[in-house]
């Protein structure tokens, strides 16, 4: 029998529940993503891509690339809204 004091709860069985983010939740998620990209960055294996990102304003430290929020926002604004695979 599970410990009633434990914060761990079993997952419900049945159809998963999908709850879209509220506008406020979406804004928080976007802000957190920008912070991670700027502070932690991402590992980019391609030297050519690191060079292109650096030329666009990213900070490159070895294979780690940190993307400032204005660069990410400008890239998002330039990207198509939809695409077909």
Backbone torsions as a table, in degrees:
resi	resn	phi	psi	omega
1	UNK	NA	134.1	-178.9
2	UNK	-65.1	149.9	176.7
3	UNK	-71.0	119.3	-178.3
4	UNK	-64.6	-19.8	179.6
5	UNK	-83.7	-12.3	-177.5
6	UNK	-72.6	139.8	176.6
7	UNK	-77.7	-7.7	-179.0
8	UNK	-79.3	129.0	-179.9
9	UNK	-125.4	146.6	177.2
10	UNK	-67.7	150.0	176.1
11	UNK	-72.3	143.2	177.4
12	UNK	-67.8	146.9	178.4
13	UNK	-96.0	139.3	-179.5
14	UNK	126.2	-157.7	-178.9
15	UNK	-66.3	134.0	176.3
16	UNK	-66.6	150.3	179.6
17	UNK	-101.7	123.6	178.4
18	UNK	-110.8	121.7	178.3
19	UNK	-119.0	111.6	178.3
20	UNK	-60.7	150.6	177.5
21	UNK	-68.7	144.7	172.5
22	UNK	-72.1	164.2	175.5
23	UNK	-54.9	-38.1	179.1
24	UNK	-67.8	-41.3	178.4
25	UNK	-64.7	-40.2	177.7
26	UNK	-63.7	-41.3	178.5
27	UNK	-64.5	-40.1	177.9
28	UNK	-65.1	-41.6	179.4
29	UNK	-63.8	-42.4	179.6
30	UNK	-64.3	-45.0	179.7
31	UNK	-62.6	-40.8	178.9
32	UNK	-65.7	-38.5	178.4
33	UNK	-64.3	-43.6	177.8
34	UNK	-61.1	-40.4	179.9
35	UNK	-64.1	-43.7	179.2
36	UNK	-63.4	-44.5	-179.5
37	UNK	-64.2	-33.8	-178.5
38	UNK	-82.6	-40.2	-174.6
39	UNK	-89.7	-44.2	-178.1
40	UNK	-93.4	-43.0	179.7
41	UNK	79.0	-169.5	179.6
42	UNK	-135.3	155.2	176.0
43	UNK	-87.7	127.0	179.4
44	UNK	-119.3	115.3	-175.9
45	UNK	-75.0	-25.0	-175.9
46	UNK	-87.8	121.2	177.6
47	UNK	-63.6	-36.9	179.7
48	UNK	-63.3	-41.2	178.8
49	UNK	-69.6	-39.5	176.8
50	UNK	-60.0	-41.8	178.3
51	UNK	-61.8	-43.3	179.6
52	UNK	-64.9	-41.3	178.7
53	UNK	-65.8	-39.8	177.6
54	UNK	-62.1	-42.4	179.1
55	UNK	-63.6	-27.8	179.7
56	UNK	-84.9	-8.9	177.0
57	UNK	119.4	2.8	177.9
58	UNK	-77.4	155.1	175.0
59	UNK	-95.7	124.1	-177.9
60	UNK	-111.4	129.5	177.7
61	UNK	-133.0	94.8	-174.4
62	UNK	68.6	-122.6	178.3
63	UNK	-95.9	-5.4	179.6
64	UNK	-87.3	132.6	-179.4
65	UNK	-121.8	126.1	177.0
66	UNK	-106.7	127.3	-173.6
67	UNK	-106.0	115.2	178.2
68	UNK	-65.9	147.9	-176.9
69	UNK	-52.9	-43.8	179.5
70	UNK	-60.8	-34.5	177.6
71	UNK	-66.4	-43.8	178.7
72	UNK	-63.5	-46.3	-179.0
73	UNK	-61.8	-42.1	179.5
74	UNK	-65.9	-38.4	178.8
75	UNK	-66.5	-41.1	177.3
76	UNK	-63.1	-40.4	-179.5
77	UNK	-66.4	-30.8	-178.7
78	UNK	-84.3	-16.9	-177.1
79	UNK	-76.4	148.3	177.3
80	UNK	-66.4	149.9	-179.3
81	UNK	-69.2	-31.4	178.9
82	UNK	-142.4	162.0	173.4
83	UNK	-153.7	159.1	179.3
84	UNK	-112.7	132.8	177.5
85	UNK	-84.6	NA	NA
